Amino acid sequence: MTLYMLTIYQPDGGPPPPEFMESVARDLYALNQDIKAAGAWVFSRGLHAPGTATVVRVRDREIVTTDGPYVEGKEHIGGFWIVEAPDLDAALGWARKAARATTLPIEVRPFQDVPEY
Amino acid sequence: MDPERAAEIERIFRAEHGRAVAVLVRVFGDIDVAEEAVADAFTAAVQRWPADGLPPSPAGWIITTARNRAIDRLRREAYRADRHAQAALLHARDEEVEEGPVRDERLRLIFTCCHPALNRGAQVALTLRLLGGLTTAEIARAFLVPEPTMAQRLVRAKGKIRDAKIPYRVPAAADLPERLRSVLAVVYLVFNEGYAASSGEALVRADLCAEAIRLGRQLASLMPDEPEVLGLLALMLLASSRRAARTTAGGELVPLAEQDRDRWDRALMAEGQTLVRACLRRNEPGVYQIQAAIQAVHADASAQRTVDKERGGALPRRAEAASAAATDWRQIVQLYDQLLTYDPAPIVALNRAVAVAEADGPGTALALVDALDLGTYYLFHAIRADLLRRLGRDVEARTAYLRAIELTDNTAERDFLRRRRQSLGG
């Protein structure tokens, strides 16, 4: 079994109309129930808007804290799932459903195995 | 060892590479281990075969030897606490080696190589490397990229298969049409790269055509019930039956209408036509079958001419032109109409216009061509130029030829267009 992160790429800007959001929320709820019923669900949650992000980094050994988001762009991560799946096709199967539910692109990326220390 | 023997061993390994790697990927669950094992078996064969003679089943020998060598190697590595080797050994313990199971292992491997999670370049490189048994250097040469670039591309693709766990499996029926499209596109891309090399000296890079046809034959034997698989093979056979006639001895391009149809390869043509008829009978048309049918109409015209000749009919002075005239262009236009319903691409419409020029005259065709948004494509200008030339609009034709010449990197195509332009004078 491999862990995969399914990331939602969301365009910046105001929220879509409420009736649209309601139908998306319904679809997402149903999808999460499916993922849980299949035993594949590890974690999933939506994020607040990118304007709520804060970036922390080290510059000359000093911590510098700045207003986020880190990457400037027209779209940002809107939320993500972590699912456990036997292979990429299974993970892509969830991603297809997630793309339909959110109407947004979903990036699927495998997690590394736990390193041995 | 004498070079003939060496070449023989190489030929056998290349022919069996796909099957051997495919079986070993299943056994070890790892492409690199499988490739290395087959390479080890090759070294062993070079040492043993010349003295012992060919084994009764070279494929079986290769697979068994490769498997044993790989297990020895992995045991040594696992002993040094290499987790990768331990995993591969563990995998091998649970998998039986069997040769020629009901579903050929190569089928799984090709679906892995052509998985849509890999980009097209990676799909092509992996397919040629693992199924075709081409070396990285050969693939790099064929696609005119430096060898380290191609090696990097393969390493990255194999890394993704391993890390993202791209499965080694024939897709479920529901996913098969989409996944098969990707497989066929890879094989056809290899063929086209060989047939109409987009750049370089030779118009045709015959090796790639032969390799694509070899892959097409493999697919056809693995999936004999998929009409598009047979359609693609037929298309490639029919197109390559004209290969010898497409260029002069000096490497110059000869357009279809002016080709010497006696130089078309009868055997390839017959095989292609038989396949086209067989798959069209199933009445599940698709883009490759329709394109193959178009090629078959051209081939029919040439067969007709052979009949005329055998009957002792008087041959016209320009026999090839007579043969182009014998082509059923009306039927070709209809096939393009059908193709457009599956693939409404401007390039298909452009090819249709070429057939319309023969059926209804260059004026009608020019109006169709001018409506297409293909201004950056050299063939658009080349075809426009030809139609303008036939309409006697020489000044515009010269401009169009010039534009086409500017847009192609293929030396043979460029020389052809230059000659055409010069023949207009001015």
Interface residues (C-beta under 8 A of the other chain):
Chain A: T2 P86 D87 L88 D89 L92 V108 R109 P110 Q112 E116
Chain B: R83 H115 A117 D163 A164 K165 I166 P167 R169 P171 D175
